[in-house]
Amino acid sequence: MLTLEFFEREDFNLLMSWIDSPETTLKWSGPAFDFPLTIEQLNAYIRDANQEGSEEFIYKAIEQETGEVVGHISLGKVDRQHETGRIGKVFVKEGARGNGYGREMVELMLKKGFNELSLNRISLGVFDFNTSAIKSYEKAGFQKEGLFREVRKMKDTYWSSYEMSILKREWLQR
């Protein structure tokens, strides 16, 4: 089982060790970060996060039994007027994948978004080739809303991305 704790400066080096290539950077963050990931980029990332009234909540995922940090996730673009938010920057470290941590992290974020922040809709984007993540998001109740064709370029290849979302009433019905 996992717990989520705020991602802080002392976690920077661990995350930077996980994000080890331009491809990994793009898969993890879309266009939000450049490779190599730097302390300056991460300082800007957390500057206004994790405070009352913030639009961004950034977490590390900790395996309760071992105390090991196994992942990273954020809930951003929190719009309290329209009650929406967006899950992003989901990452399960190498060696911890395949244990259901990604899905559990998403479930914990949905709980925070819907229960603590009173959101009505939570969305995310996922590259179309990331079939394991898509399956995990669908198991959590997300529905595909559309495909954005060739939205990112990595070397000589264009990547397409699905937009997915879940509504509070759908989450409650599960």
Secondary structure, DSSP 8 states (H G I E B T S, - for coil): -EEEEE--GGGHHHHHHH--SHHHHHHHHGGG--SS--HHHHHHHHTT-SSTT-S-EEEEEEETTT--EEEEEEEEEEETTTTEEEEEEEEE-TTTTTSSHHHHHHHHHHHIIIIIS--SEEEEEEETT-HHHHHHHHHTT-EEEEEEEEEEEETTEEEEEEEEEEEHHHHHH-
